[in-house]
Amino acid sequence: MSSEAKRVKILTLIELFLGLALVVAGIVFAVGGAATMAPFALCAEGVVSLVFGARGALIANVPARIGKMVSLGLVVFLLQAACIALIVYLVGPDQVSDNLPVVCMASVPALVTIVAVLLSRGMAKRAER
């Protein structure tokens, strides 16, 4: 396994654990009595991140299939961005500063996804040559 493939694999495993953390945090916020539906959007983003992390870790093992990860990652990033926008909408734009931990927790997996997509895109371009 090349060093780039190892980096992509590590990023997808980080994404897997971040997705699990988001699901748990969403459940904790929902049980804690959050007045909005934002914890459920956080759980939804966690599930999307969890699935991407699991699928991406498997795809990263085979460099010939890394092109699939680029398209999957872009779709996942769009879903994550939609979940972040939904969280901001549900919390209320004027209340975002009060709920900053939730918004930040939702943003971290999206950043990891974009980095994994960029690395896997570079690997796919090198594999085509």
N, C-alpha and C positions, 0 to 999 in steps of 0.2 A: 504494500500500500504506500503510495507516495505521500509526501508531507502535506500536499494540498488536500488529498483525500482524507488524511487524518484530521486536518483542521475542520473540514466540512463535517466529518463524523462527530468531532467534539462539539461543534456548534449545534448540530441536530440533537445530540444528547442533552446539551444545555437547554435547548428548546423544549425537549421532552419534560425535563424537570421543572422548567418555568411554567409549562402548561399545567402540570400537576399542582404546582403552587397556586396558580390562578384559580383552579377549580376549588381547591381547599379554601383559599381566601374568599372567593365568592360565596361559598357555603357559610363560612364564618360571618361574613358581613350580612348575609340574608338572615341567619339565625339571630344575629345581634340586633336585629330590628331596624335595618335600613329602610327608610321610608320610600325609597324609589325602587325601580326595577333594575338599577345599575348592577347590583350583585349578580343578577342572572345573565346580563350581558358580559360580565367579567367571567362567569362560568363558561359561557359559550365561546369566548375567545380562548379560554383555557383548554377546552376540548379541541378546538381547531389547532392550537399549538401542540397539544399532546399528539394528535394524529400526524401532524407534519413532522414532529420530532421522531416518531416511531418509523414512519415511512422513509424519511430522509436518512435515518441511520442505516436502514436496509439498502437504500439506493446507493449510498456513499461507498458501500463495499464493492460495487461493480462499476469501475470507471466508464465502461462503455454505455451504461444507462444513466449517466449523470445529467444528460440533457433533459430527462424526465423531471429531474428535481428542479430545474430552472422554471419550467412551466407550472409545476405544482407549487413552488415557492411564491411565484407571482400571484397565483390565485389565493394562496393562504394570506399573503400580505394584504391583498385587497379586502379579504374577509376580516382580517385583524383591524385594518383601518376603519372599516365600517363599524366594527364593535367599539372602537375607541370613540368614533363620532357619536354612536348611540349612547355610550356612557356619558359623554359630555352633554348631549341633548337631555338625557334623563336626569342628570344631576342639576342641570341648568347652567348656562354660561356664566352667570353671576356667582354661582356657588362652587365653581371649579377650584378656587383657592382653598376652600374649606375641605374639599375632598381630593386634594392633591395626591395623597398616597395611592388612591385608587387609579387615578389617571396615569400616574407614573408606573404603577405595576402593570397596567395595560399596555404601556408603550414599550417596555423593555423587550418582550417577545417579538414585537414588530421589527425592532432594530436588529435583533439577532437573526430574524428571518431574512432581512435585506442583505446582511453581511454574508449569510450562507448562500443566498442566491447569487450574489456577485462572485463569490469564490467558485461556486459550481459552474457559473457561466464561463469563467476563465478556463476552468478545466475542460469544459465541453468544447470550447474553441480550439484548445490545444489537441484534443482528441480527434478533431475533424482533420487536422493536418496530416 
